[in-house]
Amino acid sequence: MNIYYELRLLKNKIPKNTYKTILGQIKSGDIKGAVKGIDRLRSENK
């Protein structure tokens, strides 16, 4: 699944700063860090 799409699905469920941090990680090329953060958020929001 597209990482941008996954982040958009979580956007309304997470704090604004967290969203911006993960978006910044994606834009800077730290895909592994962004995926790790998204996985952590998904497990917390179940």
mmCIF entry with sequence, helices, sheets and N, C-alpha, C, O atoms, coordinates in Angstrom:
data_MODEL
# 
_entry.id   MODEL 
# 
_entity.id                         1 
_entity.type                       polymer 
_entity.pdbx_number_of_molecules   1 
# 
_entity_poly.entity_id                      1 
_entity_poly.type                           'polypeptide(L)' 
_entity_poly.nstd_linkage                   no 
_entity_poly.nstd_monomer                   no 
_entity_poly.pdbx_seq_one_letter_code       MNIYYELRLLKNKIPKNTYKTILGQIKSGDIKGAVKGIDRLRSENK 
_entity_poly.pdbx_seq_one_letter_code_can   MNIYYELRLLKNKIPKNTYKTILGQIKSGDIKGAVKGIDRLRSENK 
_entity_poly.pdbx_strand_id                 A 
# 
loop_
_entity_poly_seq.entity_id 
_entity_poly_seq.num 
_entity_poly_seq.mon_id 
_entity_poly_seq.hetero 
1 1  MET n 
1 2  ASN n 
1 3  ILE n 
1 4  TYR n 
1 5  TYR n 
1 6  GLU n 
1 7  LEU n 
1 8  ARG n 
1 9  LEU n 
1 10 LEU n 
1 11 LYS n 
1 12 ASN n 
1 13 LYS n 
1 14 ILE n 
1 15 PRO n 
1 16 LYS n 
1 17 ASN n 
1 18 THR n 
1 19 TYR n 
1 20 LYS n 
1 21 THR n 
1 22 ILE n 
1 23 LEU n 
1 24 GLY n 
1 25 GLN n 
1 26 ILE n 
1 27 LYS n 
1 28 SER n 
1 29 GLY n 
1 30 ASP n 
1 31 ILE n 
1 32 LYS n 
1 33 GLY n 
1 34 ALA n 
1 35 VAL n 
1 36 LYS n 
1 37 GLY n 
1 38 ILE n 
1 39 ASP n 
1 40 ARG n 
1 41 LEU n 
1 42 ARG n 
1 43 SER n 
1 44 GLU n 
1 45 ASN n 
1 46 LYS n 
# 
_struct_asym.id          A 
_struct_asym.entity_id   1 
# 
loop_
_struct_conf.conf_type_id 
_struct_conf.id 
_struct_conf.pdbx_PDB_helix_id 
_struct_conf.beg_label_comp_id 
_struct_conf.beg_label_asym_id 
_struct_conf.beg_label_seq_id 
_struct_conf.pdbx_beg_PDB_ins_code 
_struct_conf.end_label_comp_id 
_struct_conf.end_label_asym_id 
_struct_conf.end_label_seq_id 
_struct_conf.pdbx_end_PDB_ins_code 
_struct_conf.beg_auth_comp_id 
_struct_conf.beg_auth_asym_id 
_struct_conf.beg_auth_seq_id 
_struct_conf.end_auth_comp_id 
_struct_conf.end_auth_asym_id 
_struct_conf.end_auth_seq_id 
_struct_conf.pdbx_PDB_helix_class 
_struct_conf.details 
_struct_conf.pdbx_PDB_helix_length 
HELX_P HELX_P1 AA1 ILE A 3  ? LEU A 10 ? ILE A 3  LEU A 10 1 ? 8  
HELX_P HELX_P2 AA2 LYS A 11 ? LYS A 13 ? LYS A 11 LYS A 13 5 ? 3  
HELX_P HELX_P3 AA3 LYS A 16 ? SER A 28 ? LYS A 16 SER A 28 1 ? 13 
HELX_P HELX_P4 AA4 ILE A 31 ? GLU A 44 ? ILE A 31 GLU A 44 1 ? 14 
# 
_struct_conf_type.id          HELX_P 
_struct_conf_type.criteria    ? 
_struct_conf_type.reference   ? 
# 
loop_
_atom_site.group_PDB 
_atom_site.id 
_atom_site.type_symbol 
_atom_site.label_atom_id 
_atom_site.label_alt_id 
_atom_site.label_comp_id 
_atom_site.label_asym_id 
_atom_site.label_entity_id 
_atom_site.label_seq_id 
_atom_site.pdbx_PDB_ins_code 
_atom_site.Cartn_x 
_atom_site.Cartn_y 
_atom_site.Cartn_z 
_atom_site.occupancy 
_atom_site.B_iso_or_equiv 
_atom_site.pdbx_formal_charge 
_atom_site.auth_seq_id 
_atom_site.auth_comp_id 
_atom_site.auth_asym_id 
_atom_site.auth_atom_id 
_atom_site.pdbx_PDB_model_num 
ATOM 1   N N  . MET A 1 1  ? 0.844  -1.182 0.000  1.00 0.00 ? 1  MET A N  1 
ATOM 2   C CA . MET A 1 1  ? 0.000  0.000  0.000  1.00 0.00 ? 1  MET A CA 1 
ATOM 3   C C  . MET A 1 1  ? 0.889  1.246  0.000  1.00 0.00 ? 1  MET A C  1 
ATOM 4   O O  . MET A 1 1  ? 1.996  1.236  0.539  1.00 0.00 ? 1  MET A O  1 
ATOM 5   N N  . ASN A 1 2  ? 0.400  2.281  -0.594 1.00 0.00 ? 2  ASN A N  1 
ATOM 6   C CA . ASN A 1 2  ? 1.143  3.527  -0.686 1.00 0.00 ? 2  ASN A CA 1 
ATOM 7   C C  . ASN A 1 2  ? 1.262  4.174  0.698  1.00 0.00 ? 2  ASN A C  1 
ATOM 8   O O  . ASN A 1 2  ? 0.273  4.284  1.423  1.00 0.00 ? 2  ASN A O  1 
ATOM 9   N N  . ILE A 1 3  ? 2.461  4.593  1.056  1.00 0.00 ? 3  ILE A N  1 
ATOM 10  C CA . ILE A 1 3  ? 2.712  5.150  2.386  1.00 0.00 ? 3  ILE A CA 1 
ATOM 11  C C  . ILE A 1 3  ? 1.981  6.479  2.586  1.00 0.00 ? 3  ILE A C  1 
ATOM 12  O O  . ILE A 1 3  ? 1.530  6.769  3.694  1.00 0.00 ? 3  ILE A O  1 
ATOM 13  N N  . TYR A 1 4  ? 1.858  7.283  1.539  1.00 0.00 ? 4  TYR A N  1 
ATOM 14  C CA . TYR A 1 4  ? 1.101  8.536  1.643  1.00 0.00 ? 4  TYR A CA 1 
ATOM 15  C C  . TYR A 1 4  ? -0.375 8.248  1.936  1.00 0.00 ? 4  TYR A C  1 
ATOM 16  O O  . TYR A 1 4  ? -0.998 8.936  2.744  1.00 0.00 ? 4  TYR A O  1 
ATOM 17  N N  . TYR A 1 5  ? -0.917 7.247  1.287  1.00 0.00 ? 5  TYR A N  1 
ATOM 18  C CA . TYR A 1 5  ? -2.318 6.880  1.476  1.00 0.00 ? 5  TYR A CA 1 
ATOM 19  C C  . TYR A 1 5  ? -2.558 6.419  2.907  1.00 0.00 ? 5  TYR A C  1 
ATOM 20  O O  . TYR A 1 5  ? -3.544 6.812  3.530  1.00 0.00 ? 5  TYR A O  1 
ATOM 21  N N  . GLU A 1 6  ? -1.659 5.585  3.432  1.00 0.00 ? 6  GLU A N  1 
ATOM 22  C CA . GLU A 1 6  ? -1.795 5.113  4.807  1.00 0.00 ? 6  GLU A CA 1 
ATOM 23  C C  . GLU A 1 6  ? -1.742 6.273  5.799  1.00 0.00 ? 6  GLU A C  1 
ATOM 24  O O  . GLU A 1 6  ? -2.508 6.310  6.761  1.00 0.00 ? 6  GLU A O  1 
ATOM 25  N N  . LEU A 1 7  ? -0.848 7.201  5.563  1.00 0.00 ? 7  LEU A N  1 
ATOM 26  C CA . LEU A 1 7  ? -0.733 8.359  6.449  1.00 0.00 ? 7  LEU A CA 1 
ATOM 27  C C  . LEU A 1 7  ? -1.995 9.220  6.393  1.00 0.00 ? 7  LEU A C  1 
ATOM 28  O O  . LEU A 1 7  ? -2.449 9.726  7.419  1.00 0.00 ? 7  LEU A O  1 
ATOM 29  N N  . ARG A 1 8  ? -2.558 9.384  5.202  1.00 0.00 ? 8  ARG A N  1 
ATOM 30  C CA . ARG A 1 8  ? -3.791 10.162 5.062  1.00 0.00 ? 8  ARG A CA 1 
ATOM 31  C C  . ARG A 1 8  ? -4.952 9.514  5.803  1.00 0.00 ? 8  ARG A C  1 
ATOM 32  O O  . ARG A 1 8  ? -5.813 10.214 6.338  1.00 0.00 ? 8  ARG A O  1 
ATOM 33  N N  . LEU A 1 9  ? -4.986 8.169  5.842  1.00 0.00 ? 9  LEU A N  1 
ATOM 34  C CA . LEU A 1 9  ? -6.053 7.483  6.565  1.00 0.00 ? 9  LEU A CA 1 
ATOM 35  C C  . LEU A 1 9  ? -5.965 7.747  8.065  1.00 0.00 ? 9  LEU A C  1 
ATOM 36  O O  . LEU A 1 9  ? -6.986 7.780  8.752  1.00 0.00 ? 9  LEU A O  1 
ATOM 37  N N  . LEU A 1 10 ? -4.762 7.932  8.567  1.00 0.00 ? 10 LEU A N  1 
ATOM 38  C CA . LEU A 1 10 ? -4.559 8.167  9.991  1.00 0.00 ? 10 LEU A CA 1 
ATOM 39  C C  . LEU A 1 10 ? -4.606 9.645  10.371 1.00 0.00 ? 10 LEU A C  1 
ATOM 40  O O  . LEU A 1 10 ? -4.617 9.972  11.557 1.00 0.00 ? 10 LEU A O  1 
ATOM 41  N N  . LYS A 1 11 ? -4.634 10.526 9.405  1.00 0.00 ? 11 LYS A N  1 
ATOM 42  C CA . LYS A 1 11 ? -4.470 11.962 9.650  1.00 0.00 ? 11 LYS A CA 1 
ATOM 43  C C  . LYS A 1 11 ? -5.432 12.511 10.701 1.00 0.00 ? 11 LYS A C  1 
ATOM 44  O O  . LYS A 1 11 ? -5.020 13.298 11.553 1.00 0.00 ? 11 LYS A O  1 
ATOM 45  N N  . ASN A 1 12 ? -6.695 12.116 10.659 1.00 0.00 ? 12 ASN A N  1 
ATOM 46  C CA . ASN A 1 12 ? -7.677 12.657 11.596 1.00 0.00 ? 12 ASN A CA 1 
ATOM 47  C C  . ASN A 1 12 ? -7.617 11.994 12.968 1.00 0.00 ? 12 ASN A C  1 
ATOM 48  O O  . ASN A 1 12 ? -8.254 12.466 13.910 1.00 0.00 ? 12 ASN A O  1 
ATOM 49  N N  . LYS A 1 13 ? -6.866 10.916 13.090 1.00 0.00 ? 13 LYS A N  1 
ATOM 50  C CA . LYS A 1 13 ? -6.798 10.177 14.348 1.00 0.00 ? 13 LYS A CA 1 
ATOM 51  C C  . LYS A 1 13 ? -5.539 10.481 15.154 1.00 0.00 ? 13 LYS A C  1 
ATOM 52  O O  . LYS A 1 13 ? -5.422 10.055 16.303 1.00 0.00 ? 13 LYS A O  1 
ATOM 53  N N  . ILE A 1 14 ? -4.600 11.211 14.564 1.00 0.00 ? 14 ILE A N  1 
ATOM 54  C CA . ILE A 1 14 ? -3.322 11.459 15.232 1.00 0.00 ? 14 ILE A CA 1 
ATOM 55  C C  . ILE A 1 14 ? -3.107 12.959 15.409 1.00 0.00 ? 14 ILE A C  1 
ATOM 56  O O  . ILE A 1 14 ? -3.729 13.762 14.714 1.00 0.00 ? 14 ILE A O  1 
ATOM 57  N N  . PRO A 1 15 ? -2.228 13.341 16.335 1.00 0.00 ? 15 PRO A N  1 
ATOM 58  C CA . PRO A 1 15 ? -1.931 14.771 16.513 1.00 0.00 ? 15 PRO A CA 1 
ATOM 59  C C  . PRO A 1 15 ? -1.291 15.378 15.260 1.00 0.00 ? 15 PRO A C  1 
ATOM 60  O O  . PRO A 1 15 ? -0.623 14.688 14.490 1.00 0.00 ? 15 PRO A O  1 
ATOM 61  N N  . LYS A 1 16 ? -1.509 16.669 15.078 1.00 0.00 ? 16 LYS A N  1 
ATOM 62  C CA . LYS A 1 16 ? -1.008 17.372 13.893 1.00 0.00 ? 16 LYS A CA 1 
ATOM 63  C C  . LYS A 1 16 ? 0.515  17.300 13.796 1.00 0.00 ? 16 LYS A C  1 
ATOM 64  O O  . LYS A 1 16 ? 1.061  17.120 12.707 1.00 0.00 ? 16 LYS A O  1 
ATOM 65  N N  . ASN A 1 17 ? 1.201  17.441 14.934 1.00 0.00 ? 17 ASN A N  1 
ATOM 66  C CA . ASN A 1 17 ? 2.665  17.400 14.916 1.00 0.00 ? 17 ASN A CA 1 
ATOM 67  C C  . ASN A 1 17 ? 3.192  16.033 14.503 1.00 0.00 ? 17 ASN A C  1 
ATOM 68  O O  . ASN A 1 17 ? 4.198  15.937 13.801 1.00 0.00 ? 17 ASN A O  1 
ATOM 69  N N  . THR A 1 18 ? 2.514  14.980 14.938 1.00 0.00 ? 18 THR A N  1 
ATOM 70  C CA . THR A 1 18 ? 2.920  13.630 14.557 1.00 0.00 ? 18 THR A CA 1 
ATOM 71  C C  . THR A 1 18 ? 2.767  13.442 13.052 1.00 0.00 ? 18 THR A C  1 
ATOM 72  O O  . THR A 1 18 ? 3.639  12.869 12.398 1.00 0.00 ? 18 THR A O  1 
ATOM 73  N N  . TYR A 1 19 ? 1.652  13.929 12.506 1.00 0.00 ? 19 TYR A N  1 
ATOM 74  C CA . TYR A 1 19 ? 1.420  13.853 11.062 1.00 0.00 ? 19 TYR A CA 1 
ATOM 75  C C  . TYR A 1 19 ? 2.527  14.574 10.302 1.00 0.00 ? 19 TYR A C  1 
ATOM 76  O O  . TYR A 1 19 ? 3.076  14.044 9.336  1.00 0.00 ? 19 TYR A O  1 
ATOM 77  N N  . LYS A 1 20 ? 2.846  15.774 10.741 1.00 0.00 ? 20 LYS A N  1 
ATOM 78  C CA . LYS A 1 20 ? 3.880  16.564 10.068 1.00 0.00 ? 20 LYS A CA 1 
ATOM 79  C C  . LYS A 1 20 ? 5.251  15.904 10.179 1.00 0.00 ? 20 LYS A C  1 
ATOM 80  O O  . LYS A 1 20 ? 6.042  15.959 9.237  1.00 0.00 ? 20 LYS A O  1 
ATOM 81  N N  . THR A 1 21 ? 5.536  15.287 11.308 1.00 0.00 ? 21 THR A N  1 
ATOM 82  C CA . THR A 1 21 ? 6.820  14.618 11.497 1.00 0.00 ? 21 THR A CA 1 
ATOM 83  C C  . THR A 1 21 ? 6.972  13.457 10.529 1.00 0.00 ? 21 THR A C  1 
ATOM 84  O O  . THR A 1 21 ? 8.006  13.316 9.876  1.00 0.00 ? 21 THR A O  1 
ATOM 85  N N  . ILE A 1 22 ? 5.949  12.631 10.439 1.00 0.00 ? 22 ILE A N  1 
ATOM 86  C CA . ILE A 1 22 ? 6.015  11.473 9.538  1.00 0.00 ? 22 ILE A CA 1 
ATOM 87  C C  . ILE A 1 22 ? 6.054  11.926 8.086  1.00 0.00 ? 22 ILE A C  1 
ATOM 88  O O  . ILE A 1 22 ? 6.768  11.336 7.276  1.00 0.00 ? 22 ILE A O  1 
ATOM 89  N N  . LEU A 1 23 ? 5.304  12.955 7.746  1.00 0.00 ? 23 LEU A N  1 
ATOM 90  C CA . LEU A 1 23 ? 5.337  13.489 6.386  1.00 0.00 ? 23 LEU A CA 1 
ATOM 91  C C  . LEU A 1 23 ? 6.738  14.000 6.054  1.00 0.00 ? 23 LEU A C  1 
ATOM 92  O O  . LEU A 1 23 ? 7.233  13.788 4.947  1.00 0.00 ? 23 LEU A O  1 
ATOM 93  N N  . GLY A 1 24 ? 7.372  14.668 7.008  1.00 0.00 ? 24 GLY A N  1 
ATOM 94  C CA . GLY A 1 24 ? 8.741  15.138 6.814  1.00 0.00 ? 24 GLY A CA 1 
ATOM 95  C C  . GLY A 1 24 ? 9.725  14.003 6.624  1.00 0.00 ? 24 GLY A C  1 
ATOM 96  O O  . GLY A 1 24 ? 10.660 14.112 5.832  1.00 0.00 ? 24 GLY A O  1 
ATOM 97  N N  . GLN A 1 25 ? 9.519  12.910 7.349  1.00 0.00 ? 25 GLN A N  1 
ATOM 98  C CA . GLN A 1 25 ? 10.378 11.737 7.185  1.00 0.00 ? 25 GLN A CA 1 
ATOM 99  C C  . GLN A 1 25 ? 10.250 11.176 5.776  1.00 0.00 ? 25 GLN A C  1 
ATOM 100 O O  . GLN A 1 25 ? 11.248 10.804 5.158  1.00 0.00 ? 25 GLN A O  1 
ATOM 101 N N  . ILE A 1 26 ? 9.031  11.117 5.272  1.00 0.00 ? 26 ILE A N  1 
ATOM 102 C CA . ILE A 1 26 ? 8.814  10.595 3.919  1.00 0.00 ? 26 ILE A CA 1 
ATOM 103 C C  . ILE A 1 26 ? 9.500  11.491 2.897  1.00 0.00 ? 26 ILE A C  1 
ATOM 104 O O  . ILE A 1 26 ? 10.188 11.004 2.000  1.00 0.00 ? 26 ILE A O  1 
ATOM 105 N N  . LYS A 1 27 ? 9.313  12.791 3.030  1.00 0.00 ? 27 LYS A N  1 
ATOM 106 C CA . LYS A 1 27 ? 9.887  13.733 2.065  1.00 0.00 ? 27 LYS A CA 1 
ATOM 107 C C  . LYS A 1 27 ? 11.411 13.751 2.097  1.00 0.00 ? 27 LYS A C  1 
ATOM 108 O O  . LYS A 1 27 ? 12.049 13.983 1.070  1.00 0.00 ? 27 LYS A O  1 
ATOM 109 N N  . SER A 1 28 ? 12.004 13.507 3.277  1.00 0.00 ? 28 SER A N  1 
ATOM 110 C CA . SER A 1 28 ? 13.457 13.539 3.373  1.00 0.00 ? 28 SER A CA 1 
ATOM 111 C C  . SER A 1 28 ? 14.095 12.217 2.956  1.00 0.00 ? 28 SER A C  1 
ATOM 112 O O  . SER A 1 28 ? 15.314 12.136 2.800  1.00 0.00 ? 28 SER A O  1 
ATOM 113 N N  . GLY A 1 29 ? 13.271 11.178 2.773  1.00 0.00 ? 29 GLY A N  1 
ATOM 114 C CA . GLY A 1 29 ? 13.796 9.908  2.316  1.00 0.00 ? 29 GLY A CA 1 
ATOM 115 C C  . GLY A 1 29 ? 13.934 8.862  3.406  1.00 0.00 ? 29 GLY A C  1 
ATOM 116 O O  . GLY A 1 29 ? 14.438 7.770  3.145  1.00 0.00 ? 29 GLY A O  1 
ATOM 117 N N  . ASP A 1 30 ? 13.496 9.168  4.626  1.00 0.00 ? 30 ASP A N  1 
ATOM 118 C CA . ASP A 1 30 ? 13.583 8.216  5.734  1.00 0.00 ? 30 ASP A CA 1 
ATOM 119 C C  . ASP A 1 30 ? 12.324 7.350  5.738  1.00 0.00 ? 30 ASP A C  1 
ATOM 120 O O  . ASP A 1 30 ? 11.488 7.448  6.636  1.00 0.00 ? 30 ASP A O  1 
ATOM 121 N N  . ILE A 1 31 ? 12.206 6.507  4.721  1.00 0.00 ? 31 ILE A N  1 
ATOM 122 C CA . ILE A 1 31 ? 11.015 5.689  4.546  1.00 0.00 ? 31 ILE A CA 1 
ATOM 123 C C  . ILE A 1 31 ? 10.895 4.654  5.663  1.00 0.00 ? 31 ILE A C  1 
ATOM 124 O O  . ILE A 1 31 ? 9.796  4.401  6.156  1.00 0.00 ? 31 ILE A O  1 
ATOM 125 N N  . LYS A 1 32 ? 12.010 4.058  6.065  1.00 0.00 ? 32 LYS A N  1 
ATOM 126 C CA . LYS A 1 32 ? 11.958 3.052  7.135  1.00 0.00 ? 32 LYS A CA 1 
ATOM 127 C C  . LYS A 1 32 ? 11.427 3.647  8.430  1.00 0.00 ? 32 LYS A C  1 
ATOM 128 O O  . LYS A 1 32 ? 10.618 3.021  9.115  1.00 0.00 ? 32 LYS A O  1 
ATOM 129 N N  . GLY A 1 33 ? 11.875 4.843  8.769  1.00 0.00 ? 33 GLY A N  1 
ATOM 130 C CA . GLY A 1 33 ? 11.397 5.515  9.973  1.00 0.00 ? 33 GLY A CA 1 
ATOM 131 C C  . GLY A 1 33 ? 9.923  5.852  9.887  1.00 0.00 ? 33 GLY A C  1 
ATOM 132 O O  . GLY A 1 33 ? 9.194  5.716  10.869 1.00 0.00 ? 33 GLY A O  1 
ATOM 133 N N  . ALA A 1 34 ? 9.481  6.292  8.721  1.00 0.00 ? 34 ALA A N  1 
ATOM 134 C CA . ALA A 1 34 ? 8.076  6.637  8.532  1.00 0.00 ? 34 ALA A CA 1 
ATOM 135 C C  . ALA A 1 34 ? 7.191  5.402  8.636  1.00 0.00 ? 34 ALA A C  1 
ATOM 136 O O  . ALA A 1 34 ? 6.124  5.445  9.248  1.00 0.00 ? 34 ALA A O  1 
ATOM 137 N N  . VAL A 1 35 ? 7.636  4.308  8.041  1.00 0.00 ? 35 VAL A N  1 
ATOM 138 C CA . VAL A 1 35 ? 6.861  3.065  8.107  1.00 0.00 ? 35 VAL A CA 1 
ATOM 139 C C  . VAL A 1 35 ? 6.776  2.570  9.545  1.00 0.00 ? 35 VAL A C  1 
ATOM 140 O O  . VAL A 1 35 ? 5.726  2.102  9.986  1.00 0.00 ? 35 VAL A O  1 
ATOM 141 N N  . LYS A 1 36 ? 7.869  2.674  10.265 1.00 0.00 ? 36 LYS A N  1 
ATOM 142 C CA . LYS A 1 36 ? 7.885  2.256  11.670 1.00 0.00 ? 36 LYS A CA 1 
ATOM 143 C C  . LYS A 1 36 ? 6.900  3.097  12.478 1.00 0.00 ? 36 LYS A C  1 
ATOM 144 O O  . LYS A 1 36 ? 6.159  2.558  13.300 1.00 0.00 ? 36 LYS A O  1 
ATOM 145 N N  . GLY A 1 37 ? 6.884  4.401  12.256 1.00 0.00 ? 37 GLY A N  1 
ATOM 146 C CA . GLY A 1 37 ? 5.956  5.281  12.959 1.00 0.00 ? 37 GLY A CA 1 
ATOM 147 C C  . GLY A 1 37 ? 4.509  4.991  12.618 1.00 0.00 ? 37 GLY A C  1 
ATOM 148 O O  . GLY A 1 37 ? 3.652  4.977  13.502 1.00 0.00 ? 37 GLY A O  1 
ATOM 149 N N  . ILE A 1 38 ? 4.228  4.760  11.341 1.00 0.00 ? 38 ILE A N  1 
ATOM 150 C CA . ILE A 1 38 ? 2.867  4.452  10.914 1.00 0.00 ? 38 ILE A CA 1 
ATOM 151 C C  . ILE A 1 38 ? 2.410  3.126  11.504 1.00 0.00 ? 38 ILE A C  1 
ATOM 152 O O  . ILE A 1 38 ? 1.263  3.008  11.935 1.00 0.00 ? 38 ILE A O  1 
ATOM 153 N N  . ASP A 1 39 ? 3.285  2.127  11.530 1.00 0.00 ? 39 ASP A N  1 
ATOM 154 C CA . ASP A 1 39 ? 2.939  0.834  12.126 1.00 0.00 ? 39 ASP A CA 1 
ATOM 155 C C  . ASP A 1 39 ? 2.626  0.996  13.612 1.00 0.00 ? 39 ASP A C  1 
ATOM 156 O O  . ASP A 1 39 ? 1.682  0.393  14.121 1.00 0.00 ? 39 ASP A O  1 
ATOM 157 N N  . ARG A 1 40 ? 3.410  1.802  14.295 1.00 0.00 ? 40 ARG A N  1 
ATOM 158 C CA . ARG A 1 40 ? 3.183  2.043  15.714 1.00 0.00 ? 40 ARG A CA 1 
ATOM 159 C C  . ARG A 1 40 ? 1.834  2.738  15.930 1.00 0.00 ? 40 ARG A C  1 
ATOM 160 O O  . ARG A 1 40 ? 1.084  2.378  16.836 1.00 0.00 ? 40 ARG A O  1 
ATOM 161 N N  . LEU A 1 41 ? 1.536  3.722  15.101 1.00 0.00 ? 41 LEU A N  1 
ATOM 162 C CA . LEU A 1 41 ? 0.254  4.423  15.227 1.00 0.00 ? 41 LEU A CA 1 
ATOM 163 C C  . LEU A 1 41 ? -0.919 3.514  14.936 1.00 0.00 ? 41 LEU A C  1 
ATOM 164 O O  . LEU A 1 41 ? -1.949 3.594  15.606 1.00 0.00 ? 41 LEU A O  1 
ATOM 165 N N  . ARG A 1 42 ? -0.778 2.644  13.939 1.00 0.00 ? 42 ARG A N  1 
ATOM 166 C CA . ARG A 1 42 ? -1.847 1.716  13.603 1.00 0.00 ? 42 ARG A CA 1 
ATOM 167 C C  . ARG A 1 42 ? -2.134 0.767  14.755 1.00 0.00 ? 42 ARG A C  1 
ATOM 168 O O  . ARG A 1 42 ? -3.293 0.460  15.033 1.00 0.00 ? 42 ARG A O  1 
ATOM 169 N N  . SER A 1 43 ? -1.087 0.298  15.428 1.00 0.00 ? 43 SER A N  1 
ATOM 170 C CA . SER A 1 43 ? -1.290 -0.631 16.543 1.00 0.00 ? 43 SER A CA 1 
ATOM 171 C C  . SER A 1 43 ? -1.929 0.074  17.734 1.00 0.00 ? 43 SER A C  1 
ATOM 172 O O  . SER A 1 43 ? -2.677 -0.554 18.483 1.00 0.00 ? 43 SER A O  1 
ATOM 173 N N  . GLU A 1 44 ? -1.652 1.373  17.929 1.00 0.00 ? 44 GLU A N  1 
ATOM 174 C CA . GLU A 1 44 ? -2.241 2.133  19.036 1.00 0.00 ? 44 GLU A CA 1 
ATOM 175 C C  . GLU A 1 44 ? -3.699 2.471  18.764 1.00 0.00 ? 44 GLU A C  1 
ATOM 176 O O  . GLU A 1 44 ? -4.492 2.554  19.702 1.00 0.00 ? 44 GLU A O  1 
ATOM 177 N N  . ASN A 1 45 ? -4.070 2.667  17.509 1.00 0.00 ? 45 ASN A N  1 
ATOM 178 C CA . ASN A 1 45 ? -5.418 3.120  17.160 1.00 0.00 ? 45 ASN A CA 1 
ATOM 179 C C  . ASN A 1 45 ? -6.377 1.993  16.810 1.00 0.00 ? 45 ASN A C  1 
ATOM 180 O O  . ASN A 1 45 ? -7.427 2.255  16.223 1.00 0.00 ? 45 ASN A O  1 
ATOM 181 N N  . LYS A 1 46 ? -6.063 0.775  17.139 1.00 0.00 ? 46 LYS A N  1 
ATOM 182 C CA . LYS A 1 46 ? -6.971 -0.344 16.848 1.00 0.00 ? 46 LYS A CA 1 
ATOM 183 C C  . LYS A 1 46 ? -8.081 -0.412 17.851 1.00 0.00 ? 46 LYS A C  1 
ATOM 184 O O  . LYS A 1 46 ? -8.939 -1.290 17.765 1.00 0.00 ? 46 LYS A O  1 
# 
